[in-house]
Amino acid sequence: MLSKQEFVRVADNIWEIPPTFRDDMRVPARVYADEQLLDAALGDNSVVQLVNTATLPGVVRHAIAMPDIHQGYGFPIGGVVATRLPDGVVSPGGVGYDINCGVRLLASVMTADEIEPYLEDIASSVYANCPSGVGSHGHLRVTNSELDKVLHEGSRWMLAKGYASREDLDRTEECGRVPGADASFVSDHARERGRNQLGTLGAGNHFIEVDKVAEVYDQPTAARLGIFSGNVAVQIHCGSRGLGHQVCEDYVSRFQKAVQDYGIILPDRELVCAPLDSHEGQEYFHAMACAANFAFANRQLLTHMIRHSFEQVLAGKIKDFQLHQVYDVAHNMAKVEEHEVDGRRFRVCVHRKGSTRAFGPGSSVLPEDLRDIGQPVLIPGSMGTASYVLIGTTEAMQQTFGSTCHGAGRLMSRAKARKMVRGTELRDQLRNRGILICAGLLSALAEESPVAYKDVSRVVEVVHKLGIGRKVARLEPVAVIKG
Amino acid sequence: MVSFEEIEHTADWAFRVTGRELGDLLENAARAMQALDGVAPNGEPSATREIEAQGIDRESLLVNWLNEILFLEQTHQLVCERFHIYELNDYRLRARVETRECQESQTHIKAATFHNLKVRETSEGLEAEVVLDV
């Protein structure tokens, strides 16, 4: 583990480990955090993992950690690493096993008070319609050729099948379809693991949450996004399920040999990588794009099922129960983007591992109606705590490759959380605070207890002060649906 | 008794496993992962399954083996009860496993990882620490 003495404080809330710290570092490693969050990061091996990522071939500017940094495997969670193309590397472990894990936010004109009498029925209906748990199967079965189309088309396939609206796609990162997908690079194992999992939530920290917009910090921006104080919103947090996990496994395993072939020396084998322009790098990128599209399609189908649930319960009782999409954004992904480094613009492969894209105003990849305000950024808190809607900024483009934090960040191991917290007590405590919980396994619920996480408000305050994400609104949960 | 102990990890699960020789280590690691995953056999015995895994060394063989077992569990809801590893060297294994249907797992293991993985020789045999992505 490292100590604070190794850091140079380069500005308020920015801490740097210079490349002289270790012979194999190619660039400095930077942690964006206040002093308390830095101390938390120093409590485990996350900063060592960050330093390890500063050794990747082609890495430019800094290896970056967000204030929600915590220990992962290989890359730290909360990491951003950009490599210069064409020969900079892509690392499957730098994206992680849950490729395109991300968050979608739906908003409405209903008030939380209006739906309060029906909340229990809504939560039960969502729980029934959106299967959760590890190996859960969805209601939609796809043939092999349909699965190919999902992998190639993502949300666009859902639109063709009537599970999405054009507006949903416009408000999804990459319009719900990452380019470059080629299903011939996705293994049979991956297909088998994912085939029946479209429209499923999974387990772990994934959830569907019914929220109330508790506070709006930036009225004009919130209004543009259709977010109003007191109204109901819904968050979906999940990813590419077993299909994505298997794609990552397949390529982390294959790249063990590739690093030897390319003479790449790494401090940790989970960081295995290959030049993006190599055939191994390209094949991973094609497969990763498939898994990313699967995840977009999955969140889209869940959206459809959630809308169906609201309709089942509220039709005839509330006039307008529609849920419109605010945005859908990934926080585990590698993307080819153009950024300015040292006064020059060039193409880089940005790995965001537990970090959210946060493009500022003017970015040409944003939908036209958002281009003047920037990209919505969705930051879920830990269970039972607040979540935030931010907006991307010019500062994020300049400092962090258009990236910001992704959540609260874990503080305590799952084993310790299970020992400290009983699932039933936690459920009752949250219930007493007016938060309804629908969960499959109560022991798994205990692992996700808020005591196991950092304070999301503190994390968001740091990125807001740094200007790499500006606060728009705070959401408070009223019902949580989990595996 | 399964020869493993759980290790503290902030976000994921990790365990230290031992074995007299490579076959034992692989079998114990599989049992450790299944124990941490909380899978309990509760259904009918299923057909014997063949597992084949390859790697460039012992570490990658271990990871690929564990991920094959995870695949059986998560795709076919099968827990492995008996292992017969009948072909084994540092680069390849073939095994016959007796399986039984199982309930959904308690935790959510996405994969066995290579994070800081090293199969070490000790005075009693072999030892490895495995981090599982949860």
Chai-1 contact restraints between the chains, C-beta under 6 A:
chainA,res_idxA,chainB,res_idxB,connection_type,confidence,min_distance_angstrom,max_distance_angstrom,comment,restraint_id
A,D44,B,T10,contact,1.0,0.0,6.0,A-B,restraint_1
A,H70,B,T10,contact,1.0,0.0,6.0,A-B,restraint_2
A,H70,B,A11,contact,1.0,0.0,6.0,A-B,restraint_3
A,Q71,B,T10,contact,1.0,0.0,6.0,A-B,restraint_4
A,Y73,B,T113,contact,1.0,0.0,6.0,A-B,restraint_5
A,Y73,B,H115,contact,1.0,0.0,6.0,A-B,restraint_6
A,Y73,B,V131,contact,1.0,0.0,6.0,A-B,restraint_7
A,Y73,B,D133,contact,1.0,0.0,6.0,A-B,restraint_8
A,G74,B,H115,contact,1.0,0.0,6.0,A-B,restraint_9
A,Y97,B,K110,contact,1.0,0.0,6.0,A-B,restraint_10
A,Y97,B,A111,contact,1.0,0.0,6.0,A-B,restraint_11
A,Y97,B,D133,contact,1.0,0.0,6.0,A-B,restraint_12
A,G133,B,E104,contact,1.0,0.0,6.0,A-B,restraint_13
A,V134,B,E104,contact,1.0,0.0,6.0,A-B,restraint_14
A,V134,B,S105,contact,1.0,0.0,6.0,A-B,restraint_15
A,V134,B,H108,contact,1.0,0.0,6.0,A-B,restraint_16
A,G135,B,Q74,contact,1.0,0.0,6.0,A-B,restraint_17
A,G135,B,E104,contact,1.0,0.0,6.0,A-B,restraint_18
A,H189,B,F71,contact,1.0,0.0,6.0,A-B,restraint_19
A,E192,B,T75,contact,1.0,0.0,6.0,A-B,restraint_20
A,R193,B,T75,contact,1.0,0.0,6.0,A-B,restraint_21
A,A203,B,H108,contact,1.0,0.0,6.0,A-B,restraint_22
A,G204,B,H108,contact,1.0,0.0,6.0,A-B,restraint_23
A,G242,B,Q74,contact,1.0,0.0,6.0,A-B,restraint_24
A,H245,B,K110,contact,1.0,0.0,6.0,A-B,restraint_25
A,H245,B,A111,contact,1.0,0.0,6.0,A-B,restraint_26
A,E249,B,N67,contact,1.0,0.0,6.0,A-B,restraint_27
A,E249,B,A111,contact,1.0,0.0,6.0,A-B,restraint_28
A,S253,B,N64,contact,1.0,0.0,6.0,A-B,restraint_29
A,Q256,B,I56,contact,1.0,0.0,6.0,A-B,restraint_30
A,Q256,B,S60,contact,1.0,0.0,6.0,A-B,restraint_31
A,K257,B,I56,contact,1.0,0.0,6.0,A-B,restraint_32
A,D268,B,N116,contact,1.0,0.0,6.0,A-B,restraint_33
A,R269,B,F114,contact,1.0,0.0,6.0,A-B,restraint_34
A,E270,B,T113,contact,1.0,0.0,6.0,A-B,restraint_35
A,E270,B,F114,contact,1.0,0.0,6.0,A-B,restraint_36
A,E270,B,H115,contact,1.0,0.0,6.0,A-B,restraint_37
A,R410,B,T10,contact,1.0,0.0,6.0,A-B,restraint_38
A,R410,B,A11,contact,1.0,0.0,6.0,A-B,restraint_39
A,S413,B,E8,contact,1.0,0.0,6.0,A-B,restraint_40
A,S413,B,H9,contact,1.0,0.0,6.0,A-B,restraint_41
A,S413,B,T10,contact,1.0,0.0,6.0,A-B,restraint_42
